Structures are given as C-alpha cells and as structure tokens.
C-alpha cells in the first residue's frame, strides 16, 4: 500500500470514522505525531488501530440493529440511488453499546434520518506520555450536540445528549450544566444505550 492508501484507510477506519478527535487520540496512543508524512509511521498507526480489543464490547439487539441498518439503506437510496440499485450497498457493522459505539450510533442514525448530530469533543486530548489536556469547552458540556427536524417546530428541536454507557455516572457538574441548558428551552438528556436513545428520540418526534 502507498502512503496515501494507508492514510485513507486510517481516516475511514471504524475506530476513526473521519473524526479528528478520535484520530488524535489514536495517534497519541500509538506514539505517532500528526500530520503523518512517513509511511512507516502511517503503518504503525494502522497496525495499532487493527489490534483487537481484549474486552468484548456489548452489541445492540437485532431490533435496534434493524432500525440502524434500515436508516442507512434509506439514506443511501435517496443520496446514491444508482449505487444502491447496482448492488453496492454495504451493510453497516453492528454497533456497540460502549461510550464510543453509542456516540457513533447517535451521529450516524440522526444523520441518516435527516437530523443533525455532532460530537462536542469535550473529552480533551491525550498526550503520548498519557497526560490528558482538558478541553476548552464549558465544564459539564454534553457529549453530543443535536438538532431534530420536526413539523411542529420550524427551527427544529435542539437536543443536548450526555452519553453514560455502562457504569459511567452522571456527575454533579454535568447535572448543573444540564439544568442550565434545559432552562433555555433546549432538551437535555442522559442516554445510556442505543435502545435508550431510540426510545427518547421517538418520544421527542411525537411531542
């Protein structure tokens, strides 16, 4: 593989998914400096990304996966009809219910169904020696900044999502931030799983 091919594979890797924050975290963990101009450094980062996790991550149910898969299929049918009709649709991987997997799920699903979703990147950045640099975001800021299209709301519904997968708990400063957001009329939610996200989304869309 050429340097360009390796860098493309890294950028579209399931652990990166064209996300600059995830790319920086992965590069720091692998001890690789960005931007990459050396093929050996690129190979080193790709090899690090391809290492299998020792811990088995929880996967979503068949019902949740079907909604996720159908959302991608419908999105690509509208955006790339020739591509799909020619049989080039690629089935998405079954999402995981860990923190990163849940954030990916939310961003993908809302994008595919015509809404807006973006990671705030409030986790900061980890340096090569393991030191974490705090984000410049406001203390307690949510993980996902979203906006839902709704026929009864001409400007959409602003939805701020704090992701709390597994044993992660909602901290006091995050609760305080959530109260401030809610007082302005936006929706603030704590989401614990992909199924939980879909349930909360359905309720918001029928309100």
C-alpha positions in Angstrom: 0.0 0.0 0.0 1.1 3.5 -0.7 1.2 6.3 1.9 -1.9 7.8 0.5 -3.8 4.5 0.6 -2.7 3.8 4.2 -3.8 7.3 5.3 -7.1 6.8 3.6 -7.6 3.5 5.4 -6.9 5.2 8.7 -9.3 8.1 8.0 -12.1 5.7 7.2 -11.2 3.1 9.9 -14.2 2.1 12.2 -12.3 3.5 15.2 -11.7 6.8 13.5 -14.8 7.3 11.2 -13.4 10.6 9.9 -13.4 12.1 13.3 -10.4 14.4 14.1 -10.7 13.9 17.9 -10.6 10.1 17.5 -7.7 10.3 15.1 -5.6 12.4 17.5 -6.4 10.1 20.4 -5.4 7.0 18.4 -2.2 8.7 17.2 -1.2 9.7 20.7 -1.9 6.1 21.9 0.3 4.7 19.1 3.0 7.3 19.6 2.6 8.8 16.2 2.8 12.5 15.5 0.3 14.2 13.2 0.3 15.1 10.4 1.8 11.8 9.1 4.3 12.2 6.3 6.3 8.9 6.8 4.9 5.6 5.5 6.4 3.7 8.5 4.5 6.0 10.9 1.3 5.5 8.9 1.7 1.7 9.0 2.4 1.9 12.8 -0.8 3.8 13.4 -2.9 1.5 11.2 -1.5 -1.6 12.9 -2.4 -0.1 16.3 -5.9 0.6 15.1 -6.3 -3.0 13.8 -5.4 -4.6 17.2 -8.4 -6.4 18.6 -9.7 -5.3 21.9 -9.3 -7.8 24.7 -12.5 -6.7 26.3 -15.7 -7.8 24.5 -17.9 -4.8 23.8 -21.7 -5.2 24.2 -23.5 -5.3 20.9 -27.0 -4.0 20.2 -30.1 -6.2 19.8 -31.4 -7.4 16.4 -34.3 -4.9 16.7 -32.0 -1.9 17.3 -29.7 -3.1 14.5 -32.5 -3.4 12.0 -33.5 0.2 12.6 -29.9 1.3 12.3 -29.4 -0.7 9.1 -32.7 0.5 7.5 -31.8 4.1 8.3 -28.5 3.8 6.4 -30.2 1.9 3.5 -33.0 4.6 3.1 -30.4 7.4 3.3 -28.2 5.9 0.6 -31.3 5.1 -1.6 -32.1 8.8 -1.6 -28.5 10.1 -1.9 -26.9 7.4 -4.1 -29.7 5.6 -5.9 -27.6 4.3 -8.7 -25.0 3.0 -6.2 -27.7 1.0 -4.3 -29.6 -0.2 -7.4 -26.3 -1.6 -8.7 -26.0 -3.7 -5.6 -23.2 -1.7 -3.9 -24.9 -1.1 -0.6 -22.6 -2.1 2.3 -24.3 -3.4 5.4 -23.2 -1.4 8.5 -21.3 -3.1 11.3 -23.5 -4.0 14.3 -23.0 -1.1 16.8 -21.6 -1.5 20.3 -23.2 -0.1 23.5 -20.0 1.3 24.9 -19.4 5.1 25.0 -17.7 5.4 21.6 -20.0 3.0 19.9 -23.1 4.8 21.3 -21.8 8.2 20.2 -21.1 6.8 16.7 -24.6 5.3 16.7 -26.3 8.6 17.6 -24.3 10.6 15.0 -24.9 8.0 12.2 -28.6 7.5 12.9 -29.6 11.1 13.2 -27.6 12.0 10.1 -29.2 9.2 8.1 -32.7 10.2 9.1 -32.4 13.8 8.2 -31.4 15.4 11.5 -28.2 16.9 12.8 -25.7 15.4 15.2 -22.1 16.4 16.2 -19.7 15.3 18.9 -18.6 18.3 21.0 -15.1 16.9 21.6 -15.2 17.8 25.3 -13.1 14.8 26.3 -9.9 16.8 25.6 -6.7 15.3 24.2 -4.3 12.6 25.5 -0.6 13.2 25.0 1.9 10.5 24.2 3.1 10.2 27.8 -0.5 9.7 29.0 -1.3 13.2 30.2 -4.7 14.5 29.3 -5.2 18.1 28.1 -8.5 19.4 29.2 -10.9 20.7 26.5 -11.6 24.4 26.3 -15.4 23.6 26.4 -17.5 24.7 29.2 -17.3 22.5 32.3 -20.0 19.8 32.2 -20.8 20.3 28.5 -22.7 17.4 26.9 -21.1 14.8 24.6 -23.5 15.3 21.6 -24.9 18.5 20.1 -28.0 17.6 18.0 -30.9 19.3 16.3 -34.1 17.4 15.3 -36.3 18.3 12.3 -39.9 18.4 13.5 -43.0 19.7 11.5 -44.4 21.4 14.6 -41.1 23.2 15.3 -40.0 25.4 12.3 -36.5 25.9 13.8 -36.0 22.3 14.9 -35.6 20.9 18.4 -32.1 21.5 20.0 -31.2 18.3 21.8 -28.1 18.1 24.0 -27.1 14.5 24.9 -24.8 13.3 27.7 -23.7 9.7 27.0 -23.4 7.5 30.0 -22.7 3.9 28.9 -22.0 1.0 31.2 -21.1 2.0 34.8 -20.4 5.7 33.9 -22.4 8.0 36.2 -23.9 11.5 35.7 -21.7 13.9 37.7 -23.0 16.8 39.7 -21.3 19.5 37.5 -22.9 17.8 34.4 -26.3 17.9 36.1 -25.9 21.5 36.8 -24.9 22.2 33.2 -28.0 20.2 32.1 -30.3 22.3 34.2 -28.8 25.5 32.7 -29.4 24.1 29.2 -33.0 23.0 30.0 -33.9 26.4 31.4 -33.3 27.9 27.9 -35.8 25.6 26.3 -33.5 23.1 24.8 -33.8 19.4 25.5 -31.1 17.8 27.7 -31.0 14.1 28.0 -28.8 11.4 29.5 -28.6 8.4 27.1 -27.3 5.0 28.4 -27.6 2.7 25.4 -28.6 2.7 21.7 -32.0 1.3 22.6 -32.5 4.1 25.2 -31.5 6.7 22.6 -34.1 5.4 20.1 -36.9 5.4 22.8 -36.1 9.0 23.7 -35.9 10.1 20.1 -39.3 8.5 19.3 -40.9 10.5 22.2 -39.4 13.8 21.0 -40.6 13.3 17.5 -44.2 12.7 18.5 -44.3 15.6 21.0 
